[in-house]
Amino acid sequence: MIMILGIVSFAVNILGPVAWVMGYMDLKKIRAGEMDPEGESQTRTGMICGMVSTIIHAAALVVGILIMSLMFGGVCCCGGAGILSNPGARPTTPPGQPGQPGGPGGR
């Protein structure tokens, strides 16, 4: 069962830590003589698959967060580049707006 969990954990990331912990606990029981040592290699394989899957998914999460933060930072910093390059400039409203010449309430 642990080997199946370890293999499936590459597709379903929550199963990686489950296979890792269950494999670790079963290997402790095998070493203590509480479980049959016949399935030790399959247990170890499932545990290693769970470890690798967990590490890969954690790295992918970190890279995804980094990419999103870079994208968000780029939009925030570069989105107003025209205004930032000329700090004395004020945005203008098109003619016909209230308070502007040619508009309602204007001169």
C-alpha positions in Angstrom: 0.0 0.0 0.0 2.8 2.4 0.8 4.5 1.8 -2.6 1.1 2.6 -4.3 0.7 5.8 -2.2 4.3 6.8 -3.1 3.8 6.3 -6.8 0.4 8.0 -6.9 1.8 10.9 -4.8 3.5 12.2 -8.0 0.0 13.1 -9.3 -1.7 13.8 -6.0 0.7 15.9 -3.9 -1.0 15.3 -0.5 -0.1 11.6 -0.6 3.6 12.2 -0.7 4.0 13.1 3.1 1.5 10.3 3.9 3.6 7.7 2.1 6.7 9.2 3.7 5.4 9.0 7.3 3.7 5.6 6.9 6.9 4.1 5.3 9.0 5.5 8.1 6.7 4.0 10.8 6.6 0.6 9.0 10.4 0.5 8.6 10.7 1.2 12.3 8.4 -1.7 13.1 10.3 -4.0 10.6 13.6 -3.2 12.3 12.0 -3.8 15.8 10.7 -7.2 14.6 7.1 -6.2 14.9 6.4 -6.6 11.2 7.3 -9.1 8.6 10.6 -8.0 6.9 9.4 -9.5 3.5 7.9 -6.2 2.4 10.8 -4.0 3.4 12.0 -3.2 -0.1 8.5 -2.2 -1.2 8.0 -0.1 1.9 11.3 1.6 1.4 10.5 2.2 -2.3 7.1 3.8 -1.4 8.7 5.9 1.3 11.4 7.2 -1.1 8.8 7.9 -3.8 6.8 9.9 -1.2 10.0 11.8 -0.2 10.9 12.7 -3.8 7.3 13.7 -4.6 7.1 15.9 -1.5 10.4 17.6 -2.4 9.4 18.1 -6.0 6.0 19.6 -5.1 7.5 21.9 -2.5 10.0 23.2 -4.9 7.3 23.7 -7.6 5.3 25.7 -5.0 8.3 27.9 -4.1 9.0 28.5 -7.8 5.4 29.3 -8.5 5.2 31.8 -5.7 8.5 33.4 -6.8 7.2 33.7 -10.4 3.9 35.2 -9.3 5.6 37.7 -7.0 8.0 38.7 -9.8 5.0 39.2 -12.2 3.0 41.1 -9.6 6.1 43.3 -8.7 6.7 44.0 -12.4 3.1 45.1 -13.0 3.1 47.4 -9.9 6.5 48.9 -10.7 6.2 49.2 -14.4 2.5 49.9 -14.8 2.8 53.6 -13.9 6.2 54.1 -15.7 5.0 57.2 -17.6 4.0 59.1 -14.5 7.1 58.0 -12.5 9.4 59.1 -15.3 8.0 62.7 -15.1 7.1 63.4 -11.5 5.8 66.9 -12.2 3.3 65.8 -14.8 -0.4 65.7 -13.7 -2.9 63.5 -15.4 -5.3 65.5 -17.6 -9.0 64.9 -18.2 -10.4 65.1 -21.7 -12.4 68.3 -22.7 -16.1 68.1 -21.9 -15.6 66.9 -18.3 -17.1 68.9 -15.4 -14.8 71.8 -14.5 -13.0 71.8 -17.8 -13.4 74.4 -20.6 -16.2 73.4 -22.9 -17.8 71.1 -20.3 -20.7 71.5 -17.9 -19.8 73.9 -15.1 -16.7 75.1 -17.1 -15.9 78.5 -18.5 
